[in-house]
Amino acid sequence: MKISDRYPIVVTDHKVACRDFWQRHFGLDVLFDSDWFVLLGNEQQGSVVAFMSPDHPSAPPGPECFGGQGVCLEIEVQDARQAMADFQASGGEVAYPLSDEPFGQRRFGLRDPSGLWVDVVEQIEPQTGYWDRYMQTGD
């Protein structure tokens, strides 16, 4: 299978608020917009995320309205500290403070208007020996 594009679709009653949120805080462009669906991304990354109203006329079977649990959208950045400062400067509310995690990420977290958890991460050096316990030995 050759994948030509990829993006999650979040079913929500807050399509417009989500569109505006992702444009304002992450600088994403609207690639397609209608009254029931919006696709966001940019030329560099392609499609990133889409939001669909629950009354989407061509909804596939199964996607009920997203309840805000069980999904995390990971966004990797070069500088999480600067990304958080930019996010807050544009009026964004941080839900998980900037933290250096022992497993090798500097990150902060937030929720968009649909309730989607967004984890903004920068890869950093893990704490010495952190991953040793997870490494498999040859049998």
N, C-alpha and C positions, 0 to 999 in steps of 0.2 A: 504494500500500500504506500503510495506517495502522497504525503500530506501537503496540500497547497496553502492552507491557512489553519489557524487554531485560535480559539478564544472561548472563555466560559460565557455562558448566557445566564444571567441572574434574573429570575422571574420575580417581579416586584410591582407593587402599586405606586412606587416612587421613581418611575422612569425619568421624569424631567429633573427631579432633584438629584438623582444619580448622575445624569448627563452633566448638569451644571457643576456638581462637586468634582468630578473627574477632570473637567475642563479647567476649572479654577485652581485646583490644588496640584494637579499632575501635568497640566499643559497638554492634555490629549485633544486631538482633533475629532470632530464628528465626521465619521466616514460614511454613515448612512443614518438618517433619522426619519421616522414617521410617527404617527400618534401612538403606535403600539410597540415600536422597536427602535433602539438606538445602538449603533456600533461605534466604538471609540478606539482610537489608535493614533498612529502618526507614521510619517514616511519612513523613519528610521526603524521602528519596531513592527510595523504592520498592525494588524488588529490586536487589541489588547484585552478588551472586555466589552460585553454587550449587556443591555438591560431590556427586558421584554415584559410588557404588561400581561397580566394573567388572561386577558381576553384577546390575546394575539390570534389573528384569523387563521394562521397556519401552524399553531403550536403543535410540536410533536407530542406523542403520548407520554404522560408521566410528570412533566415539570409543573408541580404545584408551586404556589407562592413561596419564595425562600423565607425561612423562619429565622435566619441569622446564626445558625449553628451548623457545625460540621464541615465548613469550608473555610480555607485560608488562602488568600491570594498573596503570593510572595512576590515582592518587587525588589530586585537587587540593584543597588546603587553603588557608586564609587565612594561616596562620603555620606554616611547616614546622619552624622551630626549636622551637616549643611542641609541635607534633605529635610530633617526635622525643623530646622530653623526656617527654611523656605515655606514648609507646610504651615507652621504656626504663623508666620508673617502674612500668609494669605487667609488667615482666619480659621485654619484647621485645628481641631481639638484632638490632642494626643490621648489615647486610652492606656497605653503601656509606655512608660518613660524610656528614654534612651538608655540602653543597658549593654554592657560588654559581657557576652555569655561565654562560659567556659568552653563550650564546644566550638567556638570560632566565629561568632557573629556579633557585630554591633548592630543593634536594632531598636526600633520603636514600632508601636502598633496603633492602629486606629480602626474605626468602623465608618463605612460610608452610609448614606441614607437608607440603603436597603438592609443594613445590618451586617453586610459582608465584612469579615475581619481582614484587614490588610496589614501584612507584616513587611516593613521596609527594612532591608538588611544590607549590611556591608560585610564582606568576608574579611575576617581578621585572623591572626594566628591563634589557634586553640591553646588552651591551658596545657602545659607540658604533661603528657601522659593521659590526657582526658580520654582519647579514643582507644587506648590500649585495651581496655576491658571489652571493647566491642569487636576487636579484630579476631578473625577466625584463625585457628591454627590448622595446619595441614594434617589431614588424617590419612 
